[in-house]
Structure formats: C-alpha cells, structure tokens
Amino acid sequence: MTDKDIQLAIQVVPLERDGDTYQKIDAAIDVIQRSGVQYMITPMETVMQGPYEKLQEVARDAQEALVAAGCKEFLVNIKMHVRLDEHVTMEEKRLDR
C-alpha cells in the first residue's frame, strides 16, 4: 500500500469468562514487544509504528497468540493512520494535551 511508516492501534478483548483474561492479553502484547516495531502500550490499546505490511503481520500474529493462549472467542479493534506521501510518527502527536 505504502512504503512509509503508518500507525496501527490494536485492542484485543477476550470474551471468555474462565481463565486469566490478562494473561491472554499479555500473550498478544508479548508478540508486539518481540516484533521489533516501535510501540506504545496504553490502558485501552497498543499503538504501533512501522511499515504497513509489517504491522498487518504483527496484528495477525497477536491474534494468533490469543488462540495459542487458549482463547476461543475475542474481539479485535484495529485503527490505522496511513499517509501515502510521508511517515506517520509518534513524535508528531503530542501526548501532553
């Protein structure tokens, strides 16, 4: 799609009532942390920055980590900021507002 960095925010929500929900979410976050992309964990989602194709791959791998952790039903919310002619960066977005 583009060779510029984009931002992708992902939120995974296990819908099961048994087991440790946070352990399943942590499995998805672990995939993101090991991926090598720049990321920021927030209370509601994890925001990543990097090439479009790489972030799509990481998002898919995070979902597969939920399944590997025993999750049989979950929601995934994904938001993307794509700019075709230049990088989208975390530095350009002020977090102190």
Backbone bond lengths (Angstrom), bond angles and torsions (degrees), N, CA, C in turn:
res aa  C-N    CA-C-N  psi(-1)  N-CA   C-N-CA  omega(-1)  CA-C   N-CA-C  phi
1 M - - - 1.454 - - 1.522 111.03 -
2 T 1.336 116.20 -51.39 1.460 121.25 178.08 1.521 108.54 -150.26
3 D 1.309 115.89 152.08 1.462 119.44 176.12 1.528 111.31 -95.20
4 K 1.320 117.19 2.91 1.464 122.52 178.76 1.524 110.30 -88.77
5 D 1.336 116.42 154.96 1.459 120.22 174.27 1.514 109.89 -66.75
6 I 1.312 114.95 141.73 1.460 122.43 174.00 1.521 107.69 -120.74
7 Q 1.322 115.85 177.45 1.459 121.01 169.71 1.511 108.24 -118.16
8 L 1.328 115.09 138.38 1.453 122.01 176.96 1.516 107.52 -131.67
9 A 1.334 116.05 125.22 1.458 121.47 175.89 1.519 107.92 -105.43
10 I 1.322 115.86 132.52 1.453 120.32 179.58 1.527 110.03 -127.18
11 Q 1.319 114.27 136.86 1.460 122.14 174.80 1.521 106.74 -126.83
12 V 1.324 117.13 125.43 1.462 120.94 175.59 1.519 108.13 -112.24
13 V 1.330 115.66 135.56 1.463 121.27 -176.30 1.528 108.90 -130.25
14 P 1.331 118.40 99.25 1.452 119.89 174.84 1.533 110.05 -63.72
15 L 1.325 116.83 136.83 1.464 120.90 -177.35 1.521 112.65 -104.39
16 E 1.289 116.89 11.81 1.458 120.19 -179.07 1.515 111.15 -90.90
17 R 1.318 115.73 149.04 1.454 119.45 -179.06 1.523 112.67 -97.81
18 D 1.311 116.27 -13.70 1.462 119.22 179.43 1.527 109.65 -100.43
19 G 1.295 115.40 152.80 1.459 119.62 178.79 1.515 112.22 86.11
20 D 1.311 114.66 -179.94 1.455 122.66 -177.14 1.525 109.74 -93.62
21 T 1.317 116.63 103.67 1.463 121.70 -179.10 1.525 111.33 -59.70
22 Y 1.323 117.29 -43.45 1.462 120.48 -177.86 1.521 111.81 -64.88
23 Q 1.326 117.31 -33.36 1.465 120.27 177.61 1.521 110.05 -63.21
24 K 1.321 117.13 -37.40 1.463 121.15 179.26 1.532 110.65 -70.38
25 I 1.316 117.22 -42.42 1.467 120.96 176.95 1.525 109.80 -63.54
26 D 1.332 116.54 -41.24 1.466 120.22 178.87 1.525 112.00 -62.21
27 A 1.334 117.87 -31.53 1.469 120.57 177.04 1.526 110.30 -63.69
28 A 1.334 116.67 -40.30 1.465 120.77 177.79 1.529 110.54 -68.15
29 I 1.314 117.48 -42.46 1.462 121.22 178.98 1.526 110.54 -63.81
30 D 1.323 117.28 -37.36 1.464 120.63 178.87 1.525 111.45 -59.49
31 V 1.320 116.67 -39.00 1.473 120.87 176.97 1.526 110.12 -60.66
32 I 1.323 115.97 -43.94 1.470 120.61 -179.98 1.526 109.92 -64.02
33 Q 1.325 116.97 -44.34 1.464 120.52 -178.61 1.528 111.69 -63.29
34 R 1.318 117.97 -35.01 1.461 121.72 -178.91 1.527 113.13 -84.00
35 S 1.332 117.64 -7.55 1.465 121.50 -173.37 1.527 113.95 -73.45
36 G 1.320 117.33 -22.33 1.455 120.62 -177.96 1.519 114.38 89.70
37 V 1.336 118.46 -2.84 1.463 119.99 178.23 1.526 109.39 -86.61
38 Q 1.318 116.23 157.14 1.458 120.90 174.68 1.522 107.80 -70.66
39 Y 1.334 117.26 137.98 1.465 120.28 -178.31 1.525 110.43 -149.43
40 M 1.326 114.49 161.78 1.455 122.02 174.36 1.531 107.52 -140.30
41 I 1.321 116.44 122.78 1.455 121.78 177.85 1.522 108.26 -89.07
42 T 1.323 116.38 128.26 1.464 121.86 176.06 1.530 107.63 -120.43
43 P 1.314 118.65 170.36 1.464 119.51 -178.47 1.539 114.44 -61.05
44 M 1.322 117.62 -26.35 1.464 119.61 -174.37 1.525 114.83 -110.49
45 E 1.341 118.19 -15.89 1.461 121.00 -176.63 1.515 108.69 -166.03
46 T 1.313 115.45 169.26 1.454 121.53 173.60 1.526 107.64 -116.44
47 V 1.326 116.28 128.63 1.467 122.13 -178.67 1.525 107.76 -104.09
48 M 1.322 115.55 131.39 1.462 121.64 179.75 1.520 109.70 -119.75
49 Q 1.329 115.54 153.36 1.463 121.80 175.24 1.511 108.50 -128.92
50 G 1.331 115.99 133.74 1.459 120.43 177.97 1.515 110.64 166.34
51 P 1.333 116.32 -171.32 1.462 120.42 179.34 1.538 111.45 -64.71
52 Y 1.309 115.65 144.71 1.466 122.60 -176.56 1.536 111.88 -49.95
53 E 1.330 116.63 -54.83 1.464 120.35 -175.72 1.522 111.69 -62.82
54 K 1.323 117.36 -39.52 1.465 121.25 179.68 1.523 110.51 -63.85
55 L 1.331 117.99 -43.08 1.464 120.45 -178.91 1.522 111.45 -68.28
56 Q 1.328 117.49 -34.77 1.468 120.08 174.86 1.533 110.00 -62.46
57 E 1.320 116.30 -41.07 1.458 121.69 178.83 1.533 110.73 -64.12
58 V 1.320 116.95 -45.14 1.467 120.96 179.99 1.528 110.41 -63.91
59 A 1.328 117.71 -41.36 1.472 121.30 178.40 1.529 110.54 -61.42
60 R 1.327 116.85 -42.21 1.466 120.58 177.96 1.534 110.28 -65.18
61 D 1.325 117.00 -43.96 1.464 120.69 179.71 1.527 111.55 -63.31
62 A 1.331 117.48 -35.42 1.468 120.99 177.37 1.525 110.56 -64.10
63 Q 1.320 117.09 -39.00 1.462 120.68 177.04 1.528 110.73 -66.78
64 E 1.312 116.43 -40.90 1.463 120.03 177.89 1.526 111.11 -64.11
65 A 1.330 117.60 -31.02 1.465 121.28 176.90 1.524 111.00 -65.93
66 L 1.328 116.82 -35.58 1.470 119.45 175.18 1.517 110.81 -60.85
67 V 1.321 116.16 -45.78 1.464 120.65 179.78 1.529 110.09 -62.55
68 A 1.327 116.85 -44.35 1.455 120.99 179.54 1.532 111.67 -62.63
69 A 1.345 116.64 -27.84 1.464 121.75 178.91 1.529 111.68 -83.10
70 G 1.341 116.76 2.59 1.461 120.63 176.35 1.511 115.56 98.09
71 C 1.312 117.37 7.98 1.463 120.88 -178.91 1.528 109.34 -80.26
72 K 1.337 116.11 126.22 1.462 120.80 -178.03 1.524 113.13 -104.75
73 E 1.323 117.01 -13.25 1.466 120.88 178.45 1.529 108.44 -150.11
74 F 1.329 116.00 132.38 1.460 119.66 -178.97 1.523 110.07 -159.80
75 L 1.309 114.81 158.12 1.461 122.52 172.58 1.524 108.39 -102.85
76 V 1.320 116.03 147.61 1.460 121.51 174.29 1.522 107.24 -131.48
77 N 1.313 115.71 122.47 1.464 121.67 174.91 1.521 107.75 -111.02
78 I 1.331 115.90 125.53 1.459 121.03 -179.63 1.525 108.96 -125.08
79 K 1.334 115.17 133.30 1.459 122.11 173.65 1.514 107.07 -125.21
80 M 1.337 116.29 142.27 1.457 119.92 178.82 1.519 110.34 -132.31
81 H 1.320 114.86 143.31 1.462 122.09 170.24 1.520 105.26 -115.04
82 V 1.336 116.15 111.41 1.460 122.78 -177.29 1.524 108.34 -116.83
83 R 1.311 115.57 131.73 1.463 121.84 174.64 1.521 105.78 -129.38
84 L 1.314 117.61 118.07 1.455 121.03 -171.73 1.521 114.55 -72.80
85 D 1.333 118.11 -27.27 1.462 119.17 -172.94 1.527 114.97 -103.82
86 E 1.333 118.04 -5.45 1.466 120.10 175.93 1.518 109.64 -159.75
87 H 1.332 115.11 163.81 1.458 120.99 -178.47 1.531 111.60 -65.91
88 V 1.317 115.39 147.52 1.460 122.67 167.26 1.523 105.40 -99.81
89 T 1.327 117.28 125.24 1.464 119.77 -175.21 1.526 111.67 -123.82
90 M 1.307 114.62 154.43 1.463 119.73 175.43 1.523 110.25 -69.65
91 E 1.325 116.41 -31.96 1.466 120.28 -177.55 1.537 111.91 -64.16
92 E 1.309 117.68 -29.22 1.461 119.61 -178.14 1.531 112.46 -75.18
93 K 1.314 116.51 -15.19 1.462 120.75 -177.92 1.504 109.49 -102.22
94 R 1.293 115.82 115.88 1.463 120.57 -179.58 1.515 109.66 -73.66
95 L 1.313 116.46 130.70 1.463 121.25 179.64 1.525 112.09 -101.43
96 D 1.325 117.11 -0.26 1.465 120.01 -175.70 1.527 112.58 -100.02
97 R 1.295 118.11 20.62 1.467 120.65 -179.77 1.506 111.33 -82.88
